[in-house]
Amino acid sequence: MERSYWPRLVDGLLARDLGTFGAVLIEGPRSCGKTVTASESAASMVRLDTDDNARQLAEVQPELLLRGDQPRLIDEWQVFPRLWDHVRRAVDDSGGLPGQFILTGSATPADKARVHSGTGRIARLRHRGDLARFSPRNRDWSWKTHAPRHCARPEPGWHSPTS
């Protein structure tokens, strides 16, 4: 049985950031839907938490993990924090071409102090797991009645899935 994607509140923000920055980092708690959300926008993916070959390659030639159709999703990037600087360098080398990489991870790398900020190259997006709660039968979807209290309101210009 094929699962269909349920839109999330961050979808519009991810699309905006991919159109602006060379890379987007999606942060959030474990199992909130970061990878599922990112894979909807990604053209290719590498999973560092489950792919033994990718982990071996990250140890020897991490820049090779960046090769693939773009945007390239690098899931659980913090397993190899050096990848951050390789992503940053790839964005710089491309002249800042937007939409090259999506990074996902639920943990902060241990050697955070040695990782460059990525300012101007890598946008940070906080994912809280909030679904855009609507159905085709419910045309009166609204933030006031459906968005969880802890959820940030969307940026101006973002439209609900039913608008």
N, C-alpha and C positions, 0 to 999 in steps of 0.2 A: 504494500500500500504506500503510495507516494504522499509524503507530507507536503502541504502547501505552506508557503511562507506567510506568517502573520506580520504585518507592518509594525514597526517600532517607532517610537517618538523620535529617535535619533536618525532615522533614514534621511530626512530632508537635510539635516545638518551634515551628515556624512557626504551626501551628494555635493553640497555647497563647498565643503572643505576639500574634497577631491578635485573640484574645479578650480581651486585656488592654490593649494599647497602641493608640493612634490610628494608628500607622504602624510598619512593620518594615523595617529595612534589612538586606538579605542581601548580605554581603560574601564575597569568595572569589576564588581565582585564575581567570584567563580560561579559559573552556570547561569549568568544573566542573559546570555544570548549574543555575546560579542562575536564569536566565530560565525554563527548563523547569519547575523546581520551583515558582517563584513563579506561573507561568501556570496551574498546577493549582488554585491557590487564588484567583486573580484573576477578577473579573467583567468587567473591561475593561483595556485596555493601551495604552500609548503607548511607541514605541521611538525614543529620541532618536538612536541611532547610525545608523539607516537611513531615518527619515522626515523628508524635507526640510521638509515643511509644519510638522511639530512643532517642528523646530529654529528655523524662522522665527518661529513663535508664541512660543517660549521667549524669544526676543530682545525681542519687543514686549509681550506680555501673558502671562507665564508662569503666572499664576493660572488661565488658561483650560485649561491642560493637566491641571489637577486635576479637571476636570469629566468625569463618566462614572460608570458603575455601579461600586459599591464592593464589595470592595476593588479599587482602581485600581492597576495595576502601572505604574510609571514605570521603564522599563528604561534603563540607562546614564545615570542621573540626573546623574552627575558631569560630564557634558558641559556642563551648565549649573548650576553649584553654587548659584546663587541659588534654584533650586527647593527646596532644603533648607528655607530660611526660609519659603517659601510653604507647604510641607507642614506645617511646625511651626505656622504661623499658622492654617491651616485646621483643624488638630487642636484648637488653643486655642479657635477660634471655635465649634467644635461642642460645646464643653464636655467634650472628651476622649473623645468617642465612639470605642470601639475598632473596629479592623478597617477603617480607611478607605483606607490606602495601603500598598503594598509598593514599596520602592525597591531596585533591584539595580544593582550596578556592581563592576567589577574594579579600578578605579583610584581613587586618592585625588585629589580636586580640587586644582588648583594653589593656589587661594586659601583653603586649609583654615582659616587663622587667622581669617578673617572669617565662618565658618560657626558658628552657635550649636550647642551640644552636642546639643540635642534631649532632654535628660534628662527622664524622666517622660512623654515624648510618643512618642519613636521608639526602639524596641528594636533592638539590634544582634544579628544572628545570623550566625555564621561558617559558611559552606558549604565543605566540603572535597571535595565530589563523591562521597562515599561512598554507594553504593547499599546499601539494606537487602537483603542477599543471601539470597534465599529462593526457593523454588519450591513450588507446591502439592504436589509429590511429596515435598518435603523438610520433614517436620514437626518435625525436631529441629534447627531453626535456633537458633544460639546466638551470643551476643556473643563468647564465648571462642574459638570456632572460625572465625567468619566476619567479624568486624569487623577492619578494618585496624588495625595497631598505633598509627598516628598519630590514630586516630579517638577522639573523646571518647565516653564511655559516655553513654547517655541519662539524662535526668532521672528521678527517681522518679515512678512513675505512667505512664510511657510504655510501651507494649507493642509487641513486635515484630509485624510484619505477619501472622505466623502464629498469634499468641496470641488 
